[in-house]
Amino acid sequence: MQTRARKLERKATGITILVALQALAAAFFIADLAADIMAEGIGVHLLIEAMAAFALLAAVVLGALQVRGLIASARRDETAIAAAKGALAELVRLRFEEWALTPAEADVALFAIKGCDIAQIAALRGSATGTIRAQLARVYAKAGVDAQTGLIALFLEELVDAPMSRP
């Protein structure tokens, strides 16, 4: 998630720099246009120059709005992700309490939900693979599933609230 946030931040910074350069160019062209009109009067050449200067000014405004929208979107995404993380953590906690998991079983179950296999869980917990197998068997029995995929599916089913097919 941090990588996505950094990419988004770099993109916003890049667009901001581009918009700032465009704003400087627009200011220069509009000042030059005003000086030319005062010196020469309005002609076809200056009308075309004016259209180009104001098109650049419009691009500056649209670019600024784009940066603003990008930043607002990033903030909404970060808020939604934080809320989802909190909801998942609460759901896991509630299910573990409901299933009356021991602290060791809860740790093993959490690693299983995260996708770790038995060897990885054993290494992370400093336990024998046989111990982890036994703890997972108890977790699966308490949760009413047969395997790790079933355990993961229990949480996904509760989190995914949208209908499977749309008309």
DORORO-843962 format. One record per residue (C-alpha): x, z, y; residue in one letter. Coordinates in steps of 0.02 Angstrom, whole numbers, plus 50000, padded with zeros to 5 digits. Last residue first. Layout:
<pts>
PT    xx    zz    yy residu
PT     X     Z     Y      A
...
</pts>
This chain:
<pts>
PT    xx    zz    yy residu
PT 48578 49298 49605      P
PT 48726 49417 49589      R
PT 48796 49482 49427      S
PT 48884 49646 49387      M
PT 48789 49751 49514      P
PT 48898 49846 49637      A
PT 48936 50032 49620      D
PT 49110 50017 49550      V
PT 49175 50194 49560      L
PT 49073 50268 49418      E
PT 49107 50124 49300      E
PT 49291 50126 49347      L
PT 49306 50310 49302      F
PT 49231 50291 49129      L
PT 49328 50128 49103      A
PT 49494 50219 49119      I
PT 49446 50337 48978      L
PT 49382 50193 48872      G
PT 49545 50099 48898      T
PT 49643 50254 48845      Q
PT 49552 50262 48679      A
PT 49402 50324 48580      D
PT 49289 50395 48714      V
PT 49176 50548 48726      G
PT 49271 50632 48867      A
PT 49302 50789 48764      K
PT 49354 50685 48613      A
PT 49467 50573 48719      Y
PT 49550 50726 48797      V
PT 49575 50807 48626      R
PT 49653 50648 48556      A
PT 49760 50634 48713      L
PT 49826 50810 48684      Q
PT 49867 50772 48502      A
PT 49954 50609 48547      R
PT 50051 50699 48686      I
PT 50111 50833 48565      T
PT 50163 50699 48439      G
PT 50259 50608 48576      T
PT 50362 50765 48605      A
PT 50358 50840 48779      S
PT 50465 50828 48936      G
PT 50310 50791 49039      R
PT 50370 50625 49111      L
PT 50456 50575 48948      A
PT 50303 50617 48843      A
PT 50190 50524 48965      I
PT 50303 50371 48956      Q
PT 50308 50375 48766      A
PT 50118 50394 48755      I
PT 50082 50248 48872      D
PT 50056 50265 49060      C
PT 49908 50174 49137      G
PT 49864 50289 49283      K
PT 49715 50351 49183      I
PT 49836 50400 49044      A
PT 49946 50496 49167      F
PT 49791 50587 49230      L
PT 49737 50627 49052      A
PT 49908 50701 49011      V
PT 49903 50810 49165      D
PT 49723 50863 49129      A
PT 49767 50901 48949      E
PT 49910 51014 49006      A
PT 49797 51103 49132      P
PT 49665 51128 48996      T
PT 49518 51009 49003      L
PT 49344 51082 49016      A
PT 49258 50911 49006      W
PT 49157 50950 49163      E
PT 49312 51018 49250      E
PT 49410 50859 49208      F
PT 49261 50755 49264      R
PT 49250 50846 49432      L
PT 49437 50831 49467      R
PT 49439 50647 49424      V
PT 49289 50614 49536      L
PT 49368 50711 49679      E
PT 49530 50614 49664      A
PT 49433 50451 49657      L
PT 49333 50496 49812      A
PT 49488 50547 49908      G
PT 49577 50387 49863      K
PT 49423 50287 49912      A
PT 49413 50375 50081      A
PT 49598 50341 50114      A
PT 49574 50160 50065      I
PT 49425 50142 50181      A
PT 49519 50220 50327      T
PT 49670 50108 50296      E
PT 49558 49954 50290      D
PT 49468 50002 50450      R
PT 49635 50030 50538      R
PT 49700 49862 50477      A
PT 49543 49775 50537      S
PT 49560 49854 50710      A
PT 49742 49798 50719      I
PT 49699 49620 50669      L
PT 49552 49615 50789      G
PT 49662 49670 50935      R
PT 49795 49545 50886      V
PT 49665 49406 50877      Q
PT 49591 49457 51045      L
PT 49764 49446 51123      A
PT 49788 49275 51045      G
PT 49619 49217 51112      L
PT 49665 49275 51288      V
PT 49837 49194 51280      V
PT 49763 49034 51210      A
PT 49641 49029 51356      A
PT 49789 49046 51476      L
PT 49875 48902 51387      L
PT 49718 48797 51407      A
PT 49718 48850 51591      F
PT 49895 48787 51615      A
PT 49861 48624 51522      A
PT 49702 48591 51622      M
PT 49796 48628 51784      A
PT 49938 48509 51736      E
PT 49810 48373 51703      I
PT 49730 48406 51873      L
PT 49904 48410 51951      L
PT 49945 48235 51886      H
PT 49776 48168 51941      V
PT 49802 48234 52118      G
PT 49763 48392 52217      I
PT 49866 48426 52373      G
PT 50053 48400 52384      E
PT 50131 48562 52446      A
PT 49988 48685 52423      M
PT 49937 48602 52258      I
PT 50118 48607 52198      D
PT 50136 48792 52240      A
PT 49973 48835 52150      A
PT 50027 48733 51998      L
PT 50196 48819 51993      D
PT 50109 48990 51999      A
PT 49989 48933 51861      I
PT 50133 48865 51757      F
PT 50237 49024 51774      F
PT 50090 49139 51735      A
PT 50045 49033 51583      A
PT 50225 49038 51521      A
PT 50232 49227 51540      L
PT 50066 49246 51451      A
PT 50125 49130 51312      Q
PT 50280 49238 51289      L
PT 50169 49394 51279      A
PT 50053 49309 51154      V
PT 50202 49263 51044      L
PT 50269 49441 51052      I
PT 50097 49510 51007      T
PT 50081 49385 50863      I
PT 50247 49442 50793      G
PT 50204 49626 50812      T
PT 50035 49601 50727      A
PT 50119 49509 50583      K
PT 50253 49643 50568      R
PT 50118 49779 50563      E
PT 50019 49685 50432      L
PT 50174 49664 50325      K
PT 50214 49849 50346      R
PT 50037 49900 50297      A
PT 50043 49788 50144      R
PT 50210 49861 50093      T
PT 50144 50038 50116      Q
PT 50000 50000 50000      M
</pts>
